[in-house]
Amino acid sequence: MTAETSGWTLRQRVVTLLAVVGLLLVGLAVAEAFVAAQNRAKTDAVLNKTAPLRVQAQELLNALLDQETAVRGFAVSGDRADLTPYDDGLRLERDRIASMQRLLDDYPEIREELRQVESQAEQWRQSVALPVIATTEQEGTAAGQALVTDQARQQFDQVREAVNALQDEIVSAREKGARDVQRTGNLLVVLLIVAALVVVVTGAVLLLSLDRMVVRPLTALADQVREVAEGDYQHSIAGAGPPEFRRLADDVDAMRRKIARDLAEVREARERIEWVNSQLQKQAEELTRSNRDLEQFAYVASHDLQEPLRKVASFCQLLQRRYAGQLDERADQYIAFAVDGAQRMQRLINDLLAFSRIGRLTAGFIEVDLNKVMGDVAGQTEAARQYADAELTWSELPVIRGEEPLLTNLLANLVSNSIKFRRPDVRPRVHVSARLVGDEWEITCQDNGIGIEPEFADKIFVIFQRLHAKDAYPGTGIGLAIVKKIVEYHGGRVWVDTDVPEGTAIRFTLPALPEDVTAATEATEDAGTVDDAAVGAEEPAGEPAAPAGEATPEQAGRAEEAQPADGPRGTPDEGRTGGMKETVG
């Protein structure tokens, strides 16, 4: 049954092969253990039984010879001392027979021969040795020698032949044991060789099987995948070999089909993107042309339109001065309308030009001290503050990177708006402060004016968006739009805080310098090490302390009274109170 037609998986094939080989090796191991046990038993019999039996048989023969020699010697000499070897030989004979009996459990033939030796020896003693000894002791040596006849010698020869037969049987048993040891040793070697052959054949079969069932199918699959990877995504991938590889090929082919579909979608998307890019390119070119037209319009507005507008305004003012009161009241009213319209048109054109130039005409960012900027703002808004009797204060402000003219315009617009949208019969107060939030400065311009309803908080930054009639509050409606554009140009954001209890608070952010962020972080870490006892220290009695860097209204009033009545006001170097720069109108 081939791999293609077989339903067996690669795991099943490998497990089956290893199981068969394992059973064979286990069987061989059991057989080897059995043969090795037999070999050890045979070796033990040769070394520890037959070899000692052979030595003891020889010692038994020597003991019998000593007995026979001692009996003949005693028959000649009649000296009782000559019987000592006989007694020693008798004891040795009994010891060797007992010792040999303990080794003959597995050798019944040798046991029988040993019994024959024992019987023959006992018969010789009863018929020869003991009568010779007794006769010699009783009748003398001559009588004793008379009993040592050829028949007596032949009887002892029978004992000797029995011992020789015993030794031959022992030698035969030893040789048989040696042959058994050699046979079991050879069988053990054969079993080891068979086990080695099983391992080698198994390795060869496993190697060939892996080559046919694993390597070749994987190589064919890799070749097909490589063709797909080189760009032929329509090439179908077919699997071969075990079921796992066929399933793997099906999965890879499914992935190929999905990739082909995705690539088709990507190509379509790329074509759509290229088409959109071409449209965007056309729109960009159109926008560039439109910007050039707008720049040309700005140039015309700043030069060509300004000139006839100034001429209209100038001659209307001449008519108003020369003929005021000479014409009827309606004519004076018409002239006033013309002068006001020309002036408002001129302000509108200037504001539009300023709005269009933000970010387009740039001098580059530098480090700007906002305290100095507030001094300039105080000077620019001096007339409006004097007219409205407004008070302008600010806390210690940071140094940031930006364009000083734009930042001056930003703060001037905010201060002007705060003064303009004031409440009747309430002295306007405008305060500018700053705090570090993360890596940004959050700057707040807060007043005590009429405030802004929450639903209009986003509309005030839209160009030309007005919440009041121009008769109630004059202006072009572009100031806060300029503020928003300047803030965003500097990388910040601007919003109206509607949670203040009074007036309006417009907040905006500007990126802080890295050294300011580092210094603030170190100050925060140092503040955490302050002794807790210092935190509970009581405030000195008297007036409530003002926030850090700010002044109380009483201090502001004293600073205002300290100003000379006719001297310059609003410069950044005057009105210092507790780290606060103050300018009042």
Secondary structure, DSSP 4 states (H G I P E B T S, - for coil): --TTT----HHHHHHHHHHHHHHHHHHHHHHHHHHHHHHHHHHHHIIIIIHHHHHHHHHHHHHHHHHHHHHHHHHHH--GGGGHHHHHHHHHHHHHHHHHHHT-TT-HHHHHHHHHHHHHHHHHIIIIIHHHHHHHHHH-HHHHHHH--HHHHHHHHHHHHHHHHHHHHHHHHHHHHHHHHHHHHHHHHHHHHHHHHHHHHHHHHHHHHHIIIIIHHHHHHHHHHHHHHTT-TTPPP---SSHHHHHHHHHHHHHHHHHHHHHHHHHHHHHHHHHHHHHHHHHHHHHHHHHHHHHHHHHIIIIITHHHHHHHHHHHHHHHHHHTTTS-HHHHHHHHHHHHHHHHHHHHHHHHHHHHHTTTS----EEEEHHHHHHHHHHHTHHHHHHHT-EEEE----EEEE-HHHHHHHHHHHHHHHHHTPPTTS--EEEEEEEEETTEEEEEEEE-SS---GGGTTGGGSTT--SS-TTTS-S-S-HHHHHHHHHHHTT--EEEETT-SSS-EEEEEEEPPHHHHHHHHHHHHHHTTS-HHHHTPPPPSSSPPPPTT---HHHHHHHHHTS-TTS----TTS--BTTBEEEE-
